[in-house]
Amino acid sequence: MPPRHARLLLPLILYALAAAAADQPQWGQRFTRNMVSDETNLPDSFDPKTGKNIKWVAKLGTDSYATPTVAGGKVFIGANNNVPRDKRHVGDRGVLMCLDEKDGSFCWQLVVPKRNDDLPIFRGDDIRMLDWPGVGMCSPPTVEGDRVYMFTNRAEAVCLDIAGMANGNDGPYLDESKHMTPAGQTPLEVGPKDADIIWLYDFPKELGVHQHDGPFASPLIHGRFLYLNSNNGLNSAHNKIPCPDAPNLVVLDKTTGRLLARDGERLGESIVHSTWSAPALGDVNGRTLIFFGGGNGVCYAFEALQEAPPEGQPATLKKVWQADCDPTGPKENTRQYQGNRKESPSNIKGTAVFYKNRVYVAAGGDVWWGKPKSWLKCIDATKTGDITATALVWSYALQRHCMSTPAITADGLLFIGDCGRTLHCVDAETGKPYWTHLLNDQIWSSPLVADGKVYIGSRRGDFCILAAAKEKKLLCSVELGSPIAGGAVAANGTLYVPTATHLYAVAVTQSARIAKEEK
């Protein structure tokens, strides 16, 4: 072998080994939800127009809000049905797509008709507000082994076979034909490209949860326990919570779907819009806690379940602490503040992140109905009780409403986006700002930090790559031509960038790697 090629071969072999680093089987880091990845050799630029660093592109639909997950050689992402993969499914549907990780080819899909007013709790509502037209499936699934755990557009927790129906209908759930067909229509025949549902738990039917707009939940698995936020929220008139006693945080048995526990907070009328914040987990002084952002702007910590209660006797999660992220905001008669952009209560939409005995969470006025003020809060997770006045380490004012979940690096840099078009870099220890960067529109997605870079997109399709450093350095800005709501993820040497219409698999090409090594 010529000396030059021998010199290049070893780095490429090492790169190939590094690229096989890890799947990304859930939203954020396992348990803590920190939006940081250990992946390396990721691109600092790409361009779909020229094909630079583009591995493959998959068409999703017309209005995807989802973040992908990657596991077991598959990529999973929610979409709508406006670009049907199966001509039998006509009209508005929620879709979870399973793609081949190698080339983006279609493997199978879970198709779910839109929610209607089939349950008493929904009657009299504008059904568009239950499952907004065209939105599709917003939730990112969690994968463990050969099981995929998902929260559908009908607010159902489902456990799926990672192989779909290709290896047959495993059961015990055998009603897939009826489930994927709108009510009143002849059930479709199940085929090899359909999802195989192992079990299903319907939150509105079983728990009285009133879903609103579009359900979002990212399942968190801890042992046999599956934690989910409930998505309980407003009616279509936005003037009351129809089910004030419905749970906000729920624990299911991951094997059977049996209800094991729920919170006992009964947030009721204090929910501003809906319960969209997913749970996180962390060990604090030898005790495992579940952290949860309420739809009332309060962050909670509960003791993690240690054992399953007897069947038919679900437990109540034990609250360890609560911290009001907007203690001066209105607490009573909150409906009168709907649409008030000067004064309103706050809610939490992004997920709380646990890092070094602290919880980092963004809270503020509702993006559609409330004041624009929002804050990033750092809370001491070692306290107990009502810790609103005692556990706040620091508070950092954001530009506007915040839908984002923070990313915190090992060297203490924290990144978060807001609806004021701004990506913030602050010191995780002190809340001191280092820099900000303006994108071309609101940021609804969460930043990803990986390989020394920050990846973030805007609602106008501006996708930026910056150095994850104390000094701002923009590495790349690419216009993807479609709104971005889901976050980028990294897995096995590839960066996945979702937009409303496409999923881009981005990886450093071999020619680029050789050029880099030659330098």
N, C-alpha and C positions, 0 to 999 in steps of 0.2 A: 504494500500500500504506500502511495506517495506520502512523504513526511507531512505535507500540508493537511491531507485528509486524515492522517492518523492523529494529528494535533486537534482536529475538529471533532473526531469521533467520540472521544471521551466526554466532552461537555454535552454532546447531544444525548448520549446514553444516560448521563446524570440527569439531564433535563427530563427525559422520558420517565425516569424513576420518580422524580419530584412531581411531575404532572399527575401522577397517579395518587396524589396525596390523600384526598378524602372526598366522599360524597357530601352533599349538603341536604340532609334528610328532613330538616324542618326550618321554619322561619327564624333566623338569628342563630346564635350559638346555643348548643344544647343547654337547657335549663335556664341560663342567665338571660338569654335573648339578646346579648350584645351583638351588634351588627358588624362583627369583625371576623375575618377569615384568615386561616393560616396558609392559604394558597400562595404560591410564588410563580414567577415567570409569566405573569399576566401582562397583557398589552397596555401600553401607555397611550395608544391611539388606535383608531380603526375608522374605516370609511365604507359604508355599504355601496356607495356609488362606484367606487373603484374596485371593491372587493378586498381592500387591504385588511388583513387579519380577520377576515370573515370565514368562519368554519362552515356554517350553514345558517339558513334563515327559514323559519316556519311561519306560515300564515295562521293567525289565531282566529280572528273574527273581525268585528268592527269597533268593539268598545271593551277591551279587557282592562281590568283594574288589578290584576293578580300579580303576585310574586311567585316565581317558579321554585320548585324544590327538585333535587337531583339525588337519586339513589337507585342502586341495583341495576345500573345500566339504562335507567329510564329518566325522563324529564317530565314533570307534572306541572300543568299550569291551567288556571281557570280562564274561561272565555265565554262568549255568547255563541249563538247558532246562526249568525248572519252569514257565515261562510260554511255551509254544512259539509261535514265529512261523511255524512250518511244521508242520502236523499230521502230516506223514510221519515226523517225528522224535519218537519216543515214548521217554520214559525219560531217565535221567541222561546228560547230555552236557556237554562244554565248548563254549562258544559265543563267538565274536567277532562282535559286532554292528556293522554299518555303518549309521549314521543320517544323514539329511540335516541339514546344519548350520542351515538356515533354520528348520525347523519340527519337527525330531526324528523325521520319518517314516522308516519302515524302508526301507533300500535293498537290503542283502543280508547274508548271514551265513556264517561258517565254522563248521561243526558237526563236532565231533570226539568220537567215542565214548571212553569211559573206558579207561584203560590196564588190561590184564589180565596174566596170567602167561605170555604167549606167548613170551617170551624166557627162555633158561636162567638168566640172572642174577636173574629174578624168582620162579622156581619155589620153592615152599615158603614164600613170603611171604604175609601177609594182604594181598590185593590192594587193600583199602581204603586201606592206607598208601601205595600208589603214587600214587593219584589220588583224594583224599578225597571221599566221596559228597557231592554237592550243591554242591561248591565252584566248579565251572565253570572258566573261564579267568581266571587272576590277572594275567597279564603285560600291560603296556601296549605296544602296537605302536609301531614307528618308521616314519614315512612319508617317502619321498624321491621327488619327482616322481610318477610313476604307479605306484609300487611301495610295498607295505605289508609290513614285515618283522615277524614275530610268532613268539613261542615258545609252543607249545600246551600243553595239559594232559597231553599224552603226551610232553613234553620233546622236541618236534620244532621245529627252526627251519624256518619256511616263508616264502617270498616270494610275495605275492599281488598280483593286478592290482587297482588301486584301484577299477575299474569293476565288479568281480565278473564273473559270467558274462553280464552284459547285452550285452557286445560279443564274445561267443564264448569258446571255450576256446583260449587262446593257446599253451599248451604252453611248454616241452617236457614238463612233467608233465601226463599225461592220465588219471590214475587217481583223479580226484576222487570218482567214483561209489563205488568200493570204499572209499576212505579215510573217507567220511562214514557208512559203514554198519557196524554192529557185526559182528565176525567170526561166520561161520556163517549170516548172513542174506543174502537176495537183494539185490544192490546196488541202491540207489535211483537213479532216473534224475535226471541233473543238470538243473537248471532255471535261469532267469534270476536268481533270488534267492539262488543259491548262490555260494560263493567260487570264484575261479579261481586255482588254485595254479600258480605258475610253476616253482618248484623246492621240494624238501623234503629236509631232512637230519635223520635220526632219531638223536638222541644215544645212547639206550640200545643201539640196534642197531649203530651204526657205531663208537661210542667206549667201549661198555661202561659207560656212566653208569647208576647205580642211582638213579632219581628217588625222591623221598620226599614224602609228604603232598600237596603241590600245587606244581608247577613255577612258578617266577617268574624271569623274565629280561627286561630291557629292552635291546633291541639298540642298540648304539652303532656308528655308521657314520663311518669316517674314510677318505675316498677310496674305493677299491674294497674296503676291508676292513671286515668286519662282526664286531664283538666281542661275545661272549656268555659269561656265567657258566654253568657246566655243570649245576648242580643235583644234583651227585653227593652222596649222603647215606646215611643209616642203613638197615638192614633194618627189617622191621615189628616185630621183637622189641626194637629199640633197643639191641642188644648188640654190633653190629659194623658196619663199613663193608664191604659185600660186594665192592666194586670199588675197593680202595685205590689202584690205579695209574691209575684213570680221570682225565682232565684236570679242571681246575677252571676254567680260562679258555681259551676257544676262539676262533679266528679263521677265518671263512669268507669265500669270495669272494662279494660281494653279488650278482654277476651270475649265477653258476652254482650257488652253494651248495657249491662244492668246499672241502674242508678245507685250510687254508693253514698254520696254526700252532696250537700249544697250549703251555700252561705245562709246566714240567718239575718242579714242586714235589712231586708225589706226596704229597699231604697225608695220605692214608691214615687211620689211626686217630686222627689229631688233629682230624678234623672232628667237631664236637659234635653237629650235627643234620643240616644240609644246606648246600649252597653257594648261598645265595639272594641274595647281594649283587651288584648289577649294576656293570659297570666304568664308570669315568670317564676323562677325558683332559685333559692340560694340557701347555703348553710350558714347560720349566724350563731356563733358561740355554741356549737354542738347541736343546734336545733334546725331542722329543715323547714323553711318557710315558703309559702306561696305568696307572691306579690301581685296585686291586682289593681288596675286603674278603674275607678268607678265612673259611671256616666254622670255623676254629680260633682266631679272635680276632686274627689277624695281618693287618696291612695291607701290601700289596705294591705296588711300582712296577716295571713292565716297559718296555723300549724298545718303542715302537710299530713295527709292521712297516713297512718301507720299500718292499719289493718282494715279489712273489709268488715262492715257491720253485717248482722244477720239479714238474710234476704227479706225484703219487704219492710225493713226498718232503716231507711237512709239516715246517716248521721248529719249533724250540723257542724260545719267547720268552726274550729275555735279561733276567734279573732285575737291576734297578739297586739296589733297596734293599728291606728289610723292617723293619717296626716292630711289635713285639708290644704290643698294647694292654692286655694283662693279664699282665705279666711274672712276677708272683708266683702266678698261678693254676696249678693242676695241669697237667702236661705229659705224664705217663705214666699208663698204665692208666686212661684217662679214662672208660671205660664204668662204672667202679665208682661214679662220681659222679652217675649218672642219678637224678634225683629228689631230689638233695641240695640243699636250699635254703640251706644255710649255707656250703658249700664246693663249688666246681665250676670247670671251665674256662670260658672265655668264647668267644663267637662274634660275628660281625658280620652283621646282617640288613639294615640300611639301606645306602645307597650312600655311598661316600666322595665328598666334594665338594672340587674344586680351586678355590682362590681366592688370588691374589697369592702364588704360590710356597709356599703352604701347603695341606695336606690336612686336612680336618675330617671326623672319622668317629666314630660312636658304637659302643661295644662293651661287652659284659658277659655275664652269665649268660643261658642260654637261657630264654625266657619260659615254656616248658612243662616244662623238665627241670632248670633250673639255679638258681643263687643269684640273688637279686633285684638285686644290685649291678650298676650300669652307669655308664659314664663317657663324656663327650664329650672327644675328644682333638684337639689341634691339633699337627700334625707339620710340621716344616721339610722341604719336598720337595726341597731342593737337596743333601741329603746322599747318601752312597752306602754300600752294604754293610749290615750289621746295625746299624740306627740307633736301636734301642730305647732305648739309654741316652744318646744324643747329640742326638737331633732333636726330643724332646718340648718344645714351646714352652709348653704349659700343658695341664692336665687339670681337667675340671669334673665333679663328681659329680652324677649325675642321681638322681631319686627311686627309680626301679625299672628293670626291663628296658626296653630301647629297641628299637623297630622302625622308627624314624623317620630320615629324611634331612634334614640341616640346610638352612636358607635363610639366606643372608648378603646384607645390603643394601650398597649403595655407600657408605653412611656408617658401615659397620662394626658393624651390629647383627646378631646371629645368633639364629635362632629354631629350636627343636627341641622335639618332644613326647616323652613317655615313658609307660610303662604304669602309672605312679603318678598318672595323670590330669592331669599337669602340663605346661603349655606354658612353656618357659623362654625368657627374653630375656637374652643375655649379650653382652659386648663381644668381638668377633671377634679383636681384637688381643691382649687380655690374659686373657680368660676370666672377667673380673669380671662377677658377676650384676647385672642391673638390676631385673628383676622376674620373678615367676612368676604363672601363672593356672591355677586348678583347673577342669577340666571335670567332667562328672558320671560319667565312666568312663574306662577305659584309652584311651590314644591309640595307635592302630596306624598312622594315616595320617601323611603328612609335611605340614608347614605350607607354604602358598603365601604369598609376599609379593608384592603387586602394588598399584599406585596408592596407596602409603602405608598399606596395610592388611595385616593378617595373617589368613589364613583357615585354620581348623583344625576337625576334627570328632572325635567320640569314638565308642566302641563301643556307646554307648547312644543314639546319634542326636542328641547335643547338638552343634550347629554354631555356632561363635563367630567373630565378626569383631572384631578389635582394631586399634588404631592401631599402626603399625610405628614406635614411638618409644621413647625412653629411659624415659618415664613411662607407666605402664600406663593405658590407657583402653579400656574395653569399649564397643564401638559397637553390638553386636547379639548376641543369643543366641537361636537358634531351634531348637525341637525338631522333628526331621524324622521321628521315629517308627520309625527303622530303623537298624541298626548302620552305622557308617562305618569302612571300612578303607582305601579308596582316597583319594587326595589330590584337592583341588580344582585345577583348571587354568583359565587365562584365555587367551582367543583372540578376536581380532577384536571386541573390545568386550563380550564375554560371559564370565561366570563359569560354569563347569561344576562342579556339586557332585554326586558320586556317593554313593549309599547302597547297602545290600545289595539293595534292591528297585527303586530309581528313579534316574534321572539328571535333575537339575534344570539347566536353562539359565536363568541369572539375568542380567538386564540392566536398567540404569536406564531406566525408561519415559520417553516423551517428555514427559508431564505433569510428572514429577518434574524433568526437566532444565529445563523452562520455569520451574517454581517456583524452582529454584536460581538461574537467571539473573536472575529478577526481584529476588531478594534482593540 
